[in-house]
Amino acid sequence: MTSTGDLPVQIAIDGFVATGKSTIGEMVARRLGILYLDTGVMYRAVAFEVLEQGISPTDADACARCAVALDLRIVPPTIADGRQATVLLGSRDVTWEIRTQAVNAIVSQVAAHVGVRSALRAAQRAIAAAQPVVMVGRDIASVVLPDARVKIVLVAALETRVARRATEIAARGQAVDRDLLREDIARRDREDSAQMREMPDTVIIATDDLSVDQVVERILEVVHERYP
């Protein structure tokens, strides 16, 4: 699968925290043999750098400058520790450092700044213009790739998502406080809701009672319908 018409194949998958979009997006991309890009990693990297530089997450201009100057590379996994990709800031591997609670606490706030989103959206569009891609995030279908033929939104109940994220954290050997985790996910839902807008041709898939494989197959059905 390469391209159709003037644009490469573009598959946009959006969803709130722990709806399964990263795992599912990676599997869809692998099945199709095309690039997978989790845009959330890019925002996490900016939030991590904001913390590293001692920038206030409320300082929109400083956060935007940080996003523009970010020396970020996302490459295939270099270590077999469950990562979907290796995230590098310069030569530093920050794959797991960008997934700490400290980053979780500010990433939605940092990502909400217009300058940050503008810088990263431009980079995301450039990637999608150059090659076929499965791109996941929260604003991919509505803002980043509005011309994508395949637009998917994954949804799941809060408790389902809390359980999923708790399992992920425990698997990394970290302690899990379910109450704090629930509060954190609910807060991020509120902050991210401004970015999550359904388009008329969006396909909504509830993942609560579906296996990962079932969701992947449903998305592939949509892909083959819209890219015959």
C-alpha positions as CSV (number, residue, x, y, z in Angstrom):
1,M,0.0,0.0,0.0
2,T,1.6,3.2,-1.1
3,S,-0.6,6.1,-2.3
4,T,-3.9,7.0,-3.9
5,G,-4.2,10.1,-6.0
6,D,-2.0,13.0,-4.9
7,L,-1.7,11.9,-1.3
8,P,0.1,9.0,0.3
9,V,-2.2,6.7,2.3
10,Q,-3.2,8.4,5.5
11,I,-4.9,6.6,8.4
12,A,-5.8,8.8,11.4
13,I,-6.5,7.1,14.7
14,D,-7.6,9.3,17.7
15,G,-8.6,8.5,21.2
16,F,-8.3,9.5,24.9
17,V,-5.8,8.0,27.3
18,A,-5.6,4.2,27.3
19,T,-8.2,3.6,24.6
20,G,-5.6,1.3,23.0
21,K,-4.7,3.5,20.1
22,S,-1.0,3.1,20.3
23,T,-1.0,-0.7,20.4
24,I,-3.7,-0.9,17.8
25,G,-2.1,1.8,15.5
26,E,1.2,0.0,15.6
27,M,-0.4,-3.3,14.6
28,V,-2.4,-1.8,11.8
29,A,0.7,-0.2,10.4
30,R,2.6,-3.4,10.7
31,R,-0.2,-5.3,8.9
32,L,-0.1,-2.8,6.1
33,G,3.6,-2.4,5.9
34,I,3.6,1.3,6.4
35,L,5.0,3.9,8.9
36,Y,3.5,4.1,12.4
37,L,3.7,7.4,14.3
38,D,2.4,8.0,17.8
39,T,2.2,11.8,18.0
40,G,1.7,11.6,21.7
41,V,5.4,10.7,22.0
42,M,6.3,14.1,20.4
43,Y,4.2,16.0,23.0
44,R,5.6,13.9,25.8
45,A,9.1,14.7,24.6
46,V,8.4,18.4,24.7
47,A,6.9,18.1,28.2
48,F,9.9,16.2,29.4
49,E,12.3,18.9,28.0
50,V,10.1,21.6,29.6
51,L,10.7,19.8,33.0
52,E,14.4,19.4,32.2
53,Q,14.9,23.1,31.5
54,G,12.9,24.2,34.4
55,I,10.3,26.0,32.2
56,S,6.9,26.6,33.6
57,P,4.3,24.5,31.8
58,T,2.1,27.6,31.8
59,D,4.6,29.7,29.9
60,A,3.3,29.4,26.4
61,D,6.1,31.2,24.6
62,A,8.9,29.3,26.3
63,C,7.1,26.0,25.7
64,A,6.7,26.8,22.0
65,R,10.4,27.7,21.7
66,C,11.2,24.4,23.3
67,A,9.1,22.6,20.8
68,V,10.6,24.4,17.8
69,A,14.2,23.7,19.0
70,L,13.6,20.1,20.1
71,D,16.2,17.6,18.8
72,L,13.9,14.7,18.6
73,R,14.2,11.4,16.8
74,I,11.8,8.5,16.9
75,V,13.4,5.3,15.6
76,P,12.5,1.5,15.6
77,P,13.0,-0.2,19.0
78,T,16.6,-0.6,20.0
79,I,15.9,-2.6,23.2
80,A,13.5,-5.5,23.6
81,D,11.8,-4.1,26.7
82,G,8.3,-3.7,25.4
83,R,8.8,-0.3,23.8
84,Q,7.1,0.5,20.5
85,A,9.9,2.8,19.4
86,T,13.0,4.3,20.8
87,V,12.7,8.0,21.6
88,L,15.9,10.1,21.4
89,L,16.5,13.6,22.5
90,G,19.9,14.2,20.9
91,S,21.7,11.0,21.8
92,R,19.8,10.4,25.0
93,D,17.3,7.6,25.2
94,V,14.2,9.0,26.9
95,T,11.8,6.3,25.9
96,W,10.6,5.6,29.4
97,E,11.5,8.9,31.0
98,I,8.8,10.6,29.0
99,R,6.2,8.3,30.6
100,T,6.8,9.2,34.2
101,Q,4.0,10.7,36.4
102,A,5.8,14.0,36.3
103,V,5.4,14.2,32.5
104,N,1.9,12.9,32.7
105,A,1.0,15.7,35.0
106,I,1.9,18.5,32.5
107,V,1.8,17.0,29.0
108,S,-1.8,18.0,28.3
109,Q,-1.1,21.5,29.6
110,V,2.0,21.9,27.5
111,A,0.3,20.4,24.4
112,A,-2.5,22.9,24.7
113,H,-0.3,25.8,23.8
114,V,-0.9,27.0,20.3
115,G,2.8,27.4,19.5
116,V,3.6,23.9,20.7
117,R,0.8,22.4,18.6
118,S,1.7,24.5,15.6
119,A,5.3,23.3,15.6
120,L,4.5,19.6,16.1
121,R,1.6,19.6,13.7
122,A,3.8,21.0,10.9
123,A,6.3,18.2,11.6
124,Q,3.5,15.6,11.6
125,R,2.1,16.9,8.3
126,A,5.5,16.8,6.7
127,I,5.9,13.2,7.6
128,A,2.5,12.2,6.3
129,A,3.1,14.0,3.0
130,A,6.3,12.1,2.4
131,Q,5.0,8.5,2.9
132,P,2.0,6.3,3.8
133,V,1.4,6.5,7.6
134,V,-0.8,5.3,10.4
135,M,-0.8,8.3,12.8
136,V,-2.3,8.3,16.2
137,G,-3.2,11.1,18.6
138,R,-6.1,13.2,19.6
139,D,-6.4,15.8,16.8
140,I,-5.1,13.8,13.8
141,A,-8.4,13.4,12.0
142,S,-9.8,16.8,12.8
143,V,-6.7,19.0,12.4
144,V,-3.5,17.3,11.4
145,L,-4.7,15.1,8.6
146,P,-8.3,16.3,7.8
147,D,-8.0,14.8,4.3
148,A,-7.2,11.3,5.5
149,R,-9.6,8.9,4.0
150,V,-9.6,6.7,7.1
151,K,-10.5,8.5,10.3
152,I,-11.0,6.4,13.4
153,V,-11.9,7.4,17.0
154,L,-11.4,4.7,19.7
155,V,-13.4,5.0,22.9
156,A,-13.6,3.1,26.2
157,A,-15.2,3.6,29.6
158,L,-13.0,5.3,32.3
159,E,-12.8,2.2,34.5
160,T,-11.7,0.1,31.5
161,R,-8.9,2.6,30.8
162,V,-7.8,2.8,34.4
163,A,-7.5,-1.0,34.5
164,R,-5.5,-1.0,31.3
165,R,-3.1,1.7,32.3
166,A,-2.6,0.2,35.8
167,T,-1.6,-3.1,34.1
168,E,0.9,-1.3,31.9
169,I,2.5,0.5,34.9
170,A,2.7,-2.7,37.0
171,A,4.3,-4.5,34.1
172,R,7.2,-2.0,34.3
173,G,7.6,-2.8,38.0
174,Q,6.2,0.5,39.2
175,A,3.7,1.0,42.1
176,V,0.1,1.8,41.1
177,D,-2.3,4.0,43.0
178,R,-5.6,3.3,41.3
179,D,-7.4,6.3,42.8
180,L,-4.6,8.7,41.7
181,L,-4.5,7.1,38.3
182,R,-8.3,7.5,37.9
183,E,-8.1,11.2,38.8
184,D,-5.1,11.7,36.4
185,I,-6.9,10.1,33.5
186,A,-10.2,12.0,34.2
187,R,-8.2,15.2,34.3
188,R,-6.4,14.5,31.1
189,D,-9.7,13.7,29.5
190,R,-11.0,17.1,30.4
191,E,-7.9,18.8,29.1
192,D,-7.8,16.8,25.9
193,S,-11.5,17.1,25.0
194,A,-10.9,20.4,23.2
195,Q,-8.7,18.6,20.7
196,M,-11.0,15.6,20.1
197,R,-13.5,16.5,17.4
198,E,-15.3,13.9,15.3
199,M,-15.5,14.5,11.5
200,P,-18.5,13.5,9.4
201,D,-16.7,10.5,8.0
202,T,-15.2,9.3,11.4
203,V,-15.7,5.7,12.4
204,I,-16.1,5.3,16.2
205,I,-15.1,2.0,17.7
206,A,-15.8,1.1,21.3
207,T,-12.9,-1.1,22.5
208,D,-14.2,-2.1,26.0
209,D,-15.4,-5.6,25.0
210,L,-13.2,-6.2,21.9
211,S,-9.8,-7.8,21.8
212,V,-6.9,-5.9,20.2
213,D,-7.1,-8.2,17.2
214,Q,-10.8,-7.5,16.8
215,V,-10.2,-3.8,16.7
216,V,-7.4,-4.1,14.3
217,E,-9.5,-6.2,11.9
218,R,-12.3,-3.7,12.1
219,I,-9.9,-0.8,11.2
220,L,-8.5,-2.9,8.3
221,E,-12.0,-3.4,7.0
222,V,-12.4,0.4,6.9
223,V,-9.0,0.8,5.3
224,H,-9.9,-1.6,2.5
225,E,-13.3,0.0,2.0
226,R,-11.8,3.5,1.6
227,Y,-8.7,2.5,-0.2
228,P,-10.0,-0.2,-2.6
